[in-house]
Amino acid sequence: MLSSLKAFNMLVMFLLELSVYAASIMWALSTTDKLWLKTLLAIGAPAALIAVWALFGSPKATYPVYGGGRVLLEVLWFGSGAAALAASGRQGWAAAFAGIFLVNAGLRFLWNQYPGA
């Protein structure tokens, strides 16, 4: 039973990761009326987030971070998803996203599911 909950928690982590990209696109589309700028931001914001996660946060990261650096990376990275939701006018979603992240991170810490743990 516990192994199923641990696997589900990692699935939630993956879905949260995807949600950060979606949130950045939602933010980009709500920033301006200029189509060219919306398009640029809707491509650039998730691309920048993908690059950061690929370099430092993913299981196969080029430069993985551990310990306090990992905590800081996740707070900033997933916090950007919550901030993007709030900035796009979806404060309820932002609060729910942040809450789900905190529960997920707490369970990953409790169950030793951090990279390098």
C-alpha positions in Angstrom: 0.0 0.0 0.0 2.7 2.5 0.9 4.6 1.8 -2.3 1.5 2.6 -4.3 1.1 5.9 -2.3 4.8 6.7 -3.0 4.3 6.0 -6.7 1.2 8.2 -6.7 3.1 11.0 -5.0 5.7 10.9 -7.8 3.0 11.0 -10.4 1.6 14.1 -8.6 5.1 15.6 -8.8 5.2 15.0 -12.5 1.8 16.6 -13.0 2.9 19.6 -11.0 5.9 19.9 -13.3 3.7 20.0 -16.3 1.3 22.4 -14.6 4.2 24.9 -14.2 4.5 25.0 -18.0 0.8 25.4 -18.5 0.7 28.2 -15.9 3.5 30.0 -17.6 1.6 29.9 -20.9 -1.6 31.1 -19.2 0.4 34.0 -17.7 1.9 34.8 -21.1 -1.5 34.9 -22.8 -2.9 37.3 -20.2 0.0 39.9 -20.3 -0.8 42.0 -23.3 -3.1 42.5 -26.3 -0.2 42.3 -28.8 -0.3 39.0 -30.5 3.4 38.9 -31.3 4.4 39.5 -27.7 1.9 36.9 -26.4 3.3 34.4 -28.8 6.9 35.2 -27.8 6.2 35.0 -24.1 4.1 31.8 -24.6 7.0 30.1 -26.2 9.8 31.7 -24.2 8.6 31.4 -20.7 8.0 27.6 -20.8 11.3 27.2 -22.8 13.2 29.0 -20.1 11.5 26.8 -17.4 12.3 23.6 -19.4 15.9 24.6 -19.6 16.2 25.3 -15.9 14.5 22.0 -14.9 16.6 20.0 -17.4 19.8 21.5 -16.1 19.2 21.4 -12.4 15.9 19.6 -11.4 15.1 16.6 -13.5 16.2 13.1 -12.6 18.7 13.2 -15.4 19.8 16.8 -14.8 23.1 17.9 -16.3 24.0 19.7 -13.0 21.7 18.2 -10.3 21.4 20.0 -7.0 20.9 18.4 -3.7 20.0 19.3 -0.1 19.2 23.0 0.5 19.9 23.8 -3.1 17.3 21.4 -4.2 14.7 22.9 -1.8 15.5 26.4 -3.0 15.3 25.3 -6.7 11.9 23.7 -6.1 10.5 26.6 -4.1 11.5 29.0 -6.8 10.6 26.8 -9.7 7.2 25.6 -8.5 6.6 29.1 -6.9 6.9 30.5 -10.4 4.0 28.3 -11.4 1.9 29.6 -8.5 3.0 33.2 -9.2 2.1 32.8 -12.9 -1.4 31.6 -12.0 -1.9 34.4 -9.6 -0.6 37.0 -12.1 -3.0 35.7 -14.7 -5.9 36.3 -12.4 -6.4 32.8 -11.1 -5.6 33.3 -7.4 -7.7 30.3 -6.3 -5.8 28.0 -8.7 -2.5 29.5 -7.5 -3.4 28.8 -3.8 -4.5 25.2 -4.7 -1.3 24.7 -6.7 0.9 25.9 -3.9 -0.9 23.8 -1.4 -0.6 20.6 -3.5 3.1 21.4 -4.0 3.6 21.7 -0.2 1.9 18.5 0.6 3.8 16.7 -2.2 7.1 18.1 -1.1 6.4 17.2 2.5 5.6 13.6 1.6 8.7 13.3 -0.7 10.8 14.5 2.2 9.1 12.1 4.6 9.4 9.2 2.2 12.9 10.1 1.2 12.0 10.6 -2.5 14.4 13.4 -3.2 17.2 12.9 -5.8 20.4 11.8 -4.1 18.5 10.9 -0.9 
